[in-house]
Amino acid sequence: MHLSPDDRPLAGHVALVTGASGNIGGEVARLLARAGAHVALHHHSRRDAAVGAARQCREWGVETIAAGADLTRGREAIQLVRHVTDSLGPITVLVNAAGCTDYTLLIDTPEETWDRIMAVNLKAVYLTCRAVLPAMIRRRFGRIINIASIWGETGAAGEVAYSAAKGGVIAFTRALAKEVARTGVTVNAVSPGAVHSAMLEPFSEQERSEIIDRIPVGRLGTPGDIARAVLFLALPESGWITGQTLSPNGGQYP
C-alpha cells in the first residue's frame, strides 16, 4: 500500500519486529516506522544490520531500539518483550520475521540441523506470541503477523525441514487466531513466494532464472512487497481479518 508523508495510520503504536536484521524484517520495520509506529528491531547475531535499520526508522520521527535475543529460549523472549515495553511502551504489533533454512536432502539432514530450523522458525514464534499476548489481551487490542513461506503451503524438495516448520507456522497461526478471536487480538500469516533476499544467495544465476520462469508475473518478489502485506494486516482497521494466510507470491501456485 502507498503511504503519503502525512499518512501515519500506526501513530502511537509500538511494533516489535523479530529478525529485523534480515532483508524482509528490516523492510517491515522501516515501513511500520513510516506508518508512525515506534519500532523495536530484534536481532540475534547481526547487530550492525539491526542498528542501521533502526537509524533509518528514526528518520520518520519515531522512537526505535535495536535489541538482541535468542528467541528459541523462553526466558530471553520474555526479557525482550519486557525491554521493549519499558523502552517504548506496550507492544501492539508483533511481526515474527526471524527465520533460517538449510538446503539439504532429508536423508542428509542431521538431527541438530532439523532441531535448529524448527526452533528458529516455529518455536520462536510460539515463545514470542506467548510473551506478548497477556498484555495485548488485557488491552483488548493486538496485531500478530507471522512470516511463513510458500514452501509451508506447497513443500520444497531439499527444504523438508524448512517446509515443515513454515507449515507449522501457518497451522499455529490459524489455531491461535481462534483462541484469541474474542479478545481484540488478530493473528495472521504472510506467506511469501520467492523473494530477492539473502535466502536466495546459495542459488546460482541459472537456478534463479529457473525460479523466475515459474513465477507468472515474471520476477522475484521484493522485501517491500512483503512489508506492504504486513502493514495491511497490522492496521487497526484490519480487525475482522484473522487466521488468514496472505501469500504475496506473484501467482506462483502449484
C-alpha positions as CSV (number, residue, x, y, z in Angstrom):
1,M,0.0,0.0,0.0
2,H,1.1,3.6,-0.7
3,L,1.7,6.0,2.2
4,S,1.9,9.7,1.8
5,P,4.2,11.7,4.1
6,D,1.2,12.6,6.2
7,D,-0.4,9.2,6.3
8,R,0.6,7.7,9.7
9,P,-2.1,5.0,10.5
10,L,0.1,3.4,13.2
11,A,0.9,6.6,15.1
12,G,1.2,5.8,18.8
13,H,1.6,2.1,18.3
14,V,4.6,0.0,19.3
15,A,5.8,-2.7,17.0
16,L,8.3,-5.5,17.7
17,V,9.8,-7.0,14.6
18,T,11.9,-10.1,15.1
19,G,14.6,-10.9,12.6
20,A,14.8,-7.2,11.7
21,S,18.5,-7.6,10.7
22,G,17.3,-9.6,7.7
23,N,16.1,-8.2,4.3
24,I,12.3,-8.8,5.0
25,G,12.4,-8.0,8.7
26,G,14.3,-4.8,8.1
27,E,12.0,-3.6,5.4
28,V,9.0,-4.4,7.6
29,A,10.5,-2.3,10.4
30,R,11.1,0.7,8.1
31,L,7.6,0.6,6.6
32,L,5.9,0.4,10.1
33,A,8.1,3.3,11.2
34,R,7.0,5.3,8.1
35,A,3.4,4.5,9.1
36,G,4.1,6.1,12.5
37,A,4.8,3.2,14.8
38,H,7.6,3.2,17.3
39,V,9.7,0.1,16.4
40,A,11.9,-2.4,18.3
41,L,14.2,-4.2,15.9
42,H,15.3,-7.6,17.1
43,H,18.4,-9.3,16.0
44,H,20.3,-12.5,17.1
45,S,23.8,-12.2,15.7
46,R,23.7,-9.4,13.1
47,R,23.6,-6.4,15.4
48,D,25.1,-3.9,13.0
49,A,22.3,-4.5,10.4
50,A,19.6,-4.0,13.0
51,V,21.2,-0.9,14.3
52,G,21.5,0.5,10.8
53,A,17.8,-0.2,10.1
54,A,16.8,1.4,13.4
55,R,18.7,4.5,12.4
56,Q,16.7,4.6,9.1
57,C,13.5,4.1,11.0
58,R,14.2,7.2,13.2
59,E,14.2,9.3,10.1
60,W,10.4,9.1,10.2
61,G,10.4,10.8,13.6
62,V,9.6,7.7,15.7
63,E,11.4,6.1,18.6
64,T,13.4,2.9,17.9
65,I,15.6,0.4,19.7
66,A,17.7,-2.5,18.4
67,A,17.7,-5.4,20.8
68,G,19.4,-8.8,20.7
69,A,17.9,-12.1,22.0
70,D,17.9,-15.8,21.3
71,L,14.2,-16.3,20.8
72,T,14.5,-20.0,20.9
73,R,14.8,-19.6,24.7
74,G,11.7,-18.7,26.6
75,R,13.5,-16.6,29.2
76,E,15.1,-14.4,26.5
77,A,11.8,-13.9,24.7
78,I,10.2,-12.7,27.9
79,Q,13.2,-10.4,28.7
80,L,13.0,-8.9,25.1
81,V,9.3,-8.1,25.5
82,R,9.9,-6.5,28.9
83,H,12.8,-4.5,27.5
84,V,10.7,-3.2,24.6
85,T,7.8,-2.4,26.8
86,D,10.0,-0.5,29.3
87,S,11.7,1.4,26.4
88,L,8.9,2.2,24.0
89,G,5.6,1.2,25.7
90,P,3.1,-1.7,25.4
91,I,3.6,-3.8,22.2
92,T,0.5,-3.6,20.0
93,V,2.1,-5.1,16.8
94,L,4.3,-8.2,16.7
95,V,5.9,-9.3,13.5
96,N,7.7,-12.7,13.7
97,A,10.1,-12.4,10.8
98,A,13.1,-14.3,12.2
99,G,13.9,-17.4,10.2
100,C,16.6,-19.7,8.8
101,T,16.8,-22.6,6.3
102,D,19.1,-25.3,5.1
103,Y,19.3,-26.7,1.6
104,T,19.8,-30.4,2.3
105,L,18.0,-33.6,1.3
106,L,16.2,-35.1,4.2
107,I,18.4,-38.2,4.3
108,D,21.4,-35.9,4.7
109,T,19.8,-33.6,7.3
110,P,21.5,-34.0,10.8
111,E,19.2,-34.1,13.8
112,E,20.8,-30.9,15.2
113,T,20.0,-29.1,11.9
114,W,16.4,-30.2,12.0
115,D,16.1,-29.0,15.6
116,R,17.7,-25.7,14.8
117,I,15.3,-25.0,11.9
118,M,12.3,-26.0,14.0
119,A,13.5,-23.8,16.9
120,V,14.2,-20.6,14.9
121,N,11.2,-20.8,12.5
122,L,8.5,-22.3,14.8
123,K,9.4,-22.5,18.4
124,A,10.4,-18.8,18.5
125,V,7.0,-17.8,17.1
126,Y,5.4,-19.7,20.0
127,L,7.6,-18.1,22.6
128,T,7.3,-14.5,21.3
129,C,3.5,-14.8,20.9
130,R,3.2,-16.3,24.4
131,A,5.3,-13.4,25.8
132,V,3.2,-10.5,24.2
133,L,-0.3,-12.0,24.5
134,P,-1.1,-11.3,28.2
135,A,-0.7,-7.5,27.7
136,M,-2.5,-7.5,24.4
137,I,-5.4,-9.4,25.9
138,R,-5.6,-7.0,28.9
139,R,-5.6,-4.0,26.5
140,R,-8.0,-5.9,24.2
141,F,-6.0,-5.0,21.1
142,G,-3.2,-6.6,19.2
143,R,-1.9,-7.5,15.8
144,I,0.3,-10.5,15.4
145,I,1.7,-11.3,11.9
146,N,3.8,-14.4,11.4
147,I,6.1,-14.7,8.4
148,A,5.6,-18.1,6.9
149,S,6.6,-19.2,3.4
150,I,5.0,-20.6,0.2
151,W,7.0,-23.7,0.9
152,G,5.0,-24.2,4.1
153,E,2.0,-24.4,1.8
154,T,3.4,-26.4,-1.1
155,G,6.6,-28.1,0.2
156,A,10.0,-27.8,-1.4
157,A,12.4,-30.6,-2.2
158,G,15.7,-30.1,-0.5
159,E,14.0,-28.0,2.2
160,V,11.9,-30.5,4.0
161,A,12.7,-29.2,7.5
162,Y,12.0,-25.6,6.5
163,S,8.8,-26.5,4.7
164,A,7.6,-28.4,7.8
165,A,8.5,-25.6,10.1
166,K,6.7,-22.9,8.0
167,G,3.7,-25.2,7.6
168,G,3.6,-25.4,11.3
169,V,3.7,-21.6,11.5
170,I,0.5,-21.5,9.3
171,A,-1.3,-24.1,11.4
172,F,-0.2,-22.3,14.6
173,T,-1.5,-19.0,13.2
174,R,-4.9,-20.4,12.4
175,A,-5.3,-22.1,15.8
176,L,-4.1,-19.1,17.9
177,A,-6.4,-16.8,15.9
178,K,-9.4,-18.9,17.0
179,E,-8.1,-19.0,20.6
180,V,-7.9,-15.2,21.0
181,A,-10.5,-14.0,18.5
182,R,-12.8,-12.6,21.2
183,T,-10.0,-10.5,22.8
184,G,-9.4,-7.9,20.1
185,V,-6.2,-9.6,19.0
186,T,-5.8,-10.8,15.4
187,V,-3.3,-13.4,14.3
188,N,-2.4,-13.8,10.6
189,A,0.4,-15.1,8.5
190,V,2.2,-13.7,5.5
191,S,3.5,-16.4,3.2
192,P,6.0,-15.1,0.7
193,G,6.9,-16.7,-2.6
194,A,10.4,-16.4,-3.9
195,V,11.8,-13.1,-2.7
196,H,15.1,-11.4,-3.6
197,S,16.8,-11.8,-0.2
198,A,19.7,-13.5,1.5
199,M,17.9,-16.8,1.4
200,L,18.4,-17.0,-2.4
201,E,22.2,-16.3,-2.2
202,P,23.1,-20.1,-2.3
203,F,21.4,-20.4,-5.7
204,S,23.3,-19.9,-9.0
205,E,22.1,-17.4,-11.6
206,Q,20.8,-20.3,-13.7
207,E,18.8,-21.6,-10.7
208,R,17.4,-18.1,-10.0
209,S,16.3,-17.8,-13.6
210,E,14.5,-21.1,-13.4
211,I,12.7,-19.9,-10.3
212,I,11.7,-16.7,-12.0
213,D,10.4,-18.7,-15.0
214,R,7.9,-20.4,-12.7
215,I,6.5,-17.1,-11.4
216,P,3.6,-15.9,-13.6
217,V,4.4,-12.2,-13.1
218,G,7.9,-12.8,-14.3
219,R,10.0,-11.5,-11.4
220,L,11.1,-12.2,-7.9
221,G,9.3,-10.6,-5.0
222,T,11.0,-7.7,-3.1
223,P,11.1,-7.2,0.7
224,G,8.8,-4.2,0.1
225,D,6.2,-6.5,-1.5
226,I,6.1,-8.5,1.8
227,A,6.3,-5.5,4.1
228,R,3.2,-3.9,2.4
229,A,1.2,-7.1,3.1
230,V,2.4,-7.0,6.8
231,L,1.3,-3.3,7.1
232,F,-2.1,-4.1,5.8
233,L,-2.7,-6.8,8.4
234,A,-1.2,-4.5,11.2
235,L,-3.7,-1.7,10.7
236,P,-6.3,-1.1,13.4
237,E,-8.9,-1.3,10.6
238,S,-8.0,-4.9,9.8
239,G,-9.7,-6.2,12.9
240,W,-12.1,-8.6,11.1
241,I,-9.2,-10.4,9.3
242,T,-7.8,-13.1,11.5
243,G,-6.5,-16.7,11.0
244,Q,-5.6,-15.9,7.4
245,T,-2.6,-16.7,5.3
246,L,-1.9,-13.8,2.8
247,S,0.5,-15.1,0.2
248,P,2.3,-12.5,-2.0
249,N,3.9,-14.8,-4.5
250,G,3.4,-13.4,-8.0
251,G,0.9,-16.1,-8.8
252,Q,3.2,-19.0,-8.1
253,Y,0.8,-21.7,-7.0
254,P,1.3,-25.5,-7.7
